[in-house]
Amino acid sequence: MAEARSTLSPPYCIDPDQFLDLSGAVPVGREDVRAAWDQAYALVTQRLTELGAEATFYLVFGLQGAGKSTWVAANSLRFPPRAVYLSGPLPSRKHRERALAIVRDAGCRCVGVWINEPFDVAFERNARRTGLARIKEEAMRHVEQNLEPPSLEEGFHEVIEVRSGT
């Protein structure tokens, strides 16, 4: 398990990959990934508790290689200073439930940001990654097959859909 790498600015961008060592050649196991998500959710809980009800939580999700981190880096200065971002694939309602439960408990505003890129675009970007950061095609296809558009009924106060060119 890797120590958390530095986050994007502002300092409240959380990605489970921060807790994984993707630089080496040793494969990352399911337990490592599960532990990384647990650490990410614990950090989300901590940050939202520190910031209180004035915080805004952005759940940024989509295919691997879709541009989630790029979107956060490009847009974080536009949003409230008390923002917390969680970035990950999270394709279905089921996958988003844990984050939304944390936000409900914190009593803050929640915005879903769906980076809705075509598979081919995300796959090409992913192919440019190196080492363990490059995701296998079958894993990306699995995420694609499970993708469910986000909805306000899930608990989001707002949903932003981002496509190429927007």
N, C-alpha and C positions, 0 to 999 in steps of 0.2 A: 504494500500500500504506500503510495507516495504522499508526501506532505503537500498540502494545498499550495498551488502556484498562485502568484499574484493575480488579482482579478482586474477586469476592465475598469475604466473610470466611468462613473463614480465607483467607489469601492464595494458596492453591493450587488455586483453581478456574480451569480453563483451558477456553476456548471459542474455536474458530477465528475467530468473529466479532470477537474482541478485536483481531485483526490486519487487519480490513477497515474501511474508512470507509463506513459505511452511512448517514451523515447527509446526504450530498450527493445530487445528481441524476444523477451519472455512474454508469452501470451498472457492476457488478462482473463482470469476465470470469472464465472458467474458470481461466485462469492465476493470477489473483488468489486465487481460492478454493483452488486447489491449493497455492499458496505459503502461504496462511494455515494450511492443515492441516499443512504441513511445519513451520511455526513452532510450531504447537500441539504436535505430536509431539516436537519438539526440546525444548520447555519441559517436557513430561511426563518425558522422559528425564532432563533436568537435575534436576528436582525429586526424582524417585525415586532418582537417584544420590546426591543430597545427603542424603536421609532414610534411605536404606538399607533393609535387609530388614524393618525395623520399620514401614515405611510400609504404609498400606492405600490401594489405588487403587480409586476408584469410577468406573466407566464409565456415565455417565448418558445414556440415549438414548431416542428416540421421535420422533414427528412434530414438525415445526416448530409451535410454539404449544401443544404438549402440556403444558408446565409444567416443563420440565427445570430452568431457572434458578430458578424459584420453589421447586421441591423442594429444590435445593441450599441456597438461602438459608434455607429453613424447617428443614432437618435438619442442617446442617453442625455445629452445636454439640453434637448428640447423638453424633457419631462421633469416632473417635480424633483427637487433635491432630496426628498425623502422617499426615493424610489428604490425598490428591491427587484432584481431581475433573476428569474430562474430559467435557464436555457437547457433544453434537452429535446429528444424526439417526441415523447409523450403523445403517441398517435391517437389514442382513443380516450373516451370519457373515463373509462376505468383507470387508465394510466395517469389521468389528471386529477383524480379524486383526492389523493393524499395532499397535494399542494393546495387544492381548493379548501380542504378541511382546515388546514393550518391557517389560511387566510381568513376563513370564517371565524375561527377562534380568536384571531387577532383583531377582528372587527374593522379591517381596513378595506380600501377599494381594491378591486382586482380587475386587471385588464388582460384578456387573452390576445396574444399576438401570434397569428398563424402564418408562418413563412411558407406559403403555398407555391413552391417551385415545381415545375415538371420533373419527373424522375430523371430524364436524360440530363437535364441541367445539373441537378444535384449529384448525379453519378459522375459526371465529368469533373466537377469540382472536387469530389471525393477522391477521384483518381490522381489528382495532383498532390494529395497529402502523402506524407511519408510515414514509414514505420507502422506502429500499431494504431496510429490516428486514422489510417485508411481502413474504412469499414468494408467488409466483404459484401459482394453484391447480394447474396442471399439474405443477409441481415437487413440490408436496405429494402429489399423486396418485401420482407416480412413487415417492416414498418409501413411501407406503402400500402400493403393489403389491409392493415389495421387502421389506416387513417380515417378518422371521423371528423367532419367539420365541427368546430367549437360552437357552442350556443350559449345564450344568456341563461337558459334553464339550468346549465351546469353550475352556475354561481358567479359567472363573470358579470361585471357591471358594464363592460364594453368589450367588443371583439373587433380587432383590427386584422384584416386579411391583407397580406403583403404578397404581391406577385411581381415577376420580373418587370422592371420599368416603372414600379410605383414607389 
